[in-house]
Structure formats: structure tokens, C-alpha cells
Amino acid sequence: MPTLNNILESVTPLQTRGNTDMAITGLCIDSRKVTKGSVFIAVRGTMSDGHKFIDQAIVDGAAVIVCEQLPQQLNENVAYVLVKDTSHVVGLMAASFYGHPSSKLRIIGITGTNGKTTTATLLYQLFEKMGYKCGLISTVQNHIHTQVEHATHTTPDAISIQALLSKMVEAGCTHVFMEVSSHAIHQHRIAGIDFAGGVFTNITHDHLDYHKTFDEYIKVKKSFFDNLPAKAFALTNADDKRGVVMLQNTKAERQTYSLREPATIKGKVIENSLTGLYMLVDGVEAHFRMIGTFNAYNLLAVYGVAKQLGADKMETLAVLSDLHGAPGRFETYLSPVTKKLGIVDYAHTPDALINVLATINQLRTNGQRLYTVVGCGGDRDKTKRPIMAEVACEHSDKAILTADNPRSEDPEMILNDMEAGLSTLQKRRCLRITDRREAIKVACSLAQPGDIILIAGKGHENYQEIKGVKHHFDDREILTETFESLDN
């Protein structure tokens, strides 16, 4: 069992009080999870300040308090560690507590607005099929080789990450592929992780409810690459106008991938259809089951990482050609009798929705109509709501605006915000059905044989959050049930 001195090895305290040679049973940033002999780290979060719970943590058995401000009354049976920024030291202390698991793994972080989940999932599937034991940390699921753990955040908190990495080491994993969100970077959740490489997919307006400005969002993403070590590689999308900017100050080996611009990994889409992509990748022709230009970029990123990790070129392309990607990412369903095509996608930003709709419009044949069901989440960036509605109406034959995860907001108010972005003409091509289940049913009913229904925004999620309560809700289930009832 590590001592407090052991887990402070990477931290420079401003001051310590009490016994620092005691054995530590665990670390926590949630006072409700404190156990006897554990360390409570008081983090100032966006919703609450951990310093307010120090007294309760001590009552519950905390042996050590790490804080930015010492309490007025100190407990003589408790050790206190004063630091400048508690959020920054959590990851460093957790890495030491768990024996620096990232040093025993090759960890690749994937960041960007869109494509993180698909890229990370494809990398996990690819290397597993090539015989490696791998870990995956993603929005959809966390994998410890073949063991699946439920994911609650795109990137878990710093202690949970280190605990996961430790389990991956114990399971014999050699490679880990993880999504790195802007929140995780800004909140130092990835502190203490020794990355072998980083990937930038793209960047568009998102999370402005948190970062406030687009420039700040870009700056946070860029800091991930700024902090990569020289022994790592940094792979960026050269076709994104901010792709090169991401690598301006990195010490890592710079690599690029592209469909248009000069790059170290060059690709070309030869044929793009509803049966998949036929591409030229690094001079070799290959067919992939995945659909759309946005997936062409994801595939190039995956290939680029595999190449950096020393994988065989032809084996990589052969295995990649048979993979399906992440659940809820352009997932297709065909009604057995009427052959209506349903597509479920996680697209919840204007750019992601444009990409999905553009892909469908490129691939659909004359006469195929496109119906789009879309909403916007509550308690999130409000600026994208009118844009999402406008995009859906402009690029579909009929758009149905509906609830997503309203959370604490009134769904009717969210839909009002969305409708504010529509012209009179666009409103004629739009329906407003607040109940998401009913919206999906109406879209499927309106569609004629061979038509396409896109259900956007929730993807893999199997719940709908209303007034703080998560109710079971899965777009994929409702789509298949509706198809079955309409076909009978």
C-alpha cells in the first residue's frame, strides 16, 4: 500500500501538515466516496467547491486533505497538503497511487469535435483483431481487453482514468486508445498520463456553454499537443484549417493525413456509396464498409496511427476493410418489406449534422426523399440550436424538430430556440413534435418505400434525461420497432 510520501512524488506542495509517511487506502474527489484512510482532494468544480466538504470527509474517515486553502480549524489526526491547484494534482497523485500504469502502455489520445469515438473504436477493434490486448476509453464504452465497462463521460475523471489504466495493465493490455475531450484537457483529467501519440480530427463550434469562446476552445485543444513529449507522435488532419495550428508548438513528431492537401498519409475517395467507401490509401486501393467522406477521414487517421505504431500496411488495410465503427455512428437499419432506410447518428453539432446530411444527399438516388429527426440538448450551448434547425431543414426534404435530452430545461423552450433560426420557407418544410418517440414514428410513417430517415443527436445513448431523471430511450430500438409495425 503506497504512503502519502509516495503519491506526492510528482507534486510540489506549498505546505504540508501532519504525518506524510502514513499508508493510503485510496483517493477521491467526491466526499461521498470517502473511506477510512483515504485522501480527499478538494477540487473547485463548475458546480460545487470541494473545500465545502472537507469537514464531512474527515468525519467519514479521510486521513489526508489536499486543498488550496487550509481550514481555519485543523484536525490533529489528519494530514493536510496545501497546493496551488488541486485539479492539476489529482491526476499526478492518482498516477503515483496506481504505480504509473501509463508508462507500461502505449496510449493514443484522440481529440477534436467530431470523429473521436469512431477513430478510437476503430483503433481498438483493429489492434484487437491483429492480436494485441487493448484498452478503449470512449464516450460509448470502456474496454479492458474483452471486458466491457459502462462509460459515463467522454473522458472519465483523473482518478477513474488511472484506475482503468491500472486494470488494463493487470489484464495484459499493451495499447490503449482514448478519447480526449476539451473538458478533460481543461480540467486536467489527463494529467499524469504518458501519451505515446495524439490525433486531431477536426474542430467546429461546440461546448461554448463551457469554454465561452471559440478561440478558448481551440486553445484548450491545442494544449493537448503542446504537452506531448518529444518521444510521442502528433497526427493531424491537414484538411482542417486549424489542423496545422494544433501542432505549432508540439515537441512530438509531426504527421499529417489528408484527402486534399499534401500530407504524410494521403487518401483519395474513388467511390462513395451506401454500400461503403472505395479508397486509395497510401497508394493502395481498399474497400471499407463504412460510409461517407467524414468516415474516410476517420479511416485515414486510424491508418496513420497504425503506421506510427509499426503495424503492417497491408494487414492494417485488410482488417480495417471489414470493421463497422462505433455504435450509433451512421448506424443503418433497413425495413424488411418496404426497404425504408433508417440511419441513427450521434451528430449533435451543426458541423456533424451537415457532414451526415451531405453524405446522405451525395449517395441517395433520384426520387429518394430524406426525413430528418433532430433536437438539441438542454443545459448546453444555446447558440447552436437555431443553426441545427436551419441545417436540418435546408438539407432534408422534411425535418422534424423534437426533444433530445432536455435535462432541466423545458423542451418547448428549446424547440422555440431552434425554430428561431428558420425562414418562413424553411418552416413549411418542418414539423414540430416534442415527443421524440412520436417524432420517429411520424418520420417513418411519412417515408415511402426506399426513402431515408435520419435520426440525429443521440446515437448510442439508451436514455433520455428529463428534469434530472434518466428514462430508458433508445433511438435504434424505436426505429426497428416502428419498422416492424409498419411492415406488418
VENBEL-V145586 format. One line per field, one symbol per residue. burial: I if it has 9 or more other C-alpha atoms within 8 Angstrom, else O. Layout:
BEGIN
burial: ???
END
This chain:
BEGIN
burial: OIIIIIIIIOOOIOOIOIOIOOIIIIIIIOIOOIIIIIIIIIIIOOOOIIIOIIOOIIOIIIIIIIIIOOOOOOOOOIIIIIIOOIIIIIIIIIIIIIOIIIOOIIIIIIIIIOIIIIIIIIIIIIIIOOOIIIIIIIIIIIIIIOOOOOIOOIIIOIIOIIIIIIIIIOOOIIIIIIIIIIOIIOOIIIIIIOIIIIIIIIIOIOIIOOIIOIOIIIOIIIIIIIOIOOOIIIIIIIIIOOIIOIIOOIIIIIIIIIIOOOIOIIIIIOOIIOOIIIIIIOOOOIIIIIIIIIIIIIIIIIIIIIIOOOIOOOOIIIIIIOIOIIOIIIIOOOIOOIIIIIIIIIIIIIOIIIIIIIIIOOIOOOOIIIIIIIIIIIIOIOOIIIIIIIIIIOIIIIIIIIIIIIIIIOIOOIIOIIIOIIOOOIIOIIIOIIOIOOIIIOIIOOIOOIIIIIIIIIIIIOIIIIOOOOOOOIIOOIIIOIIIOOIO
END
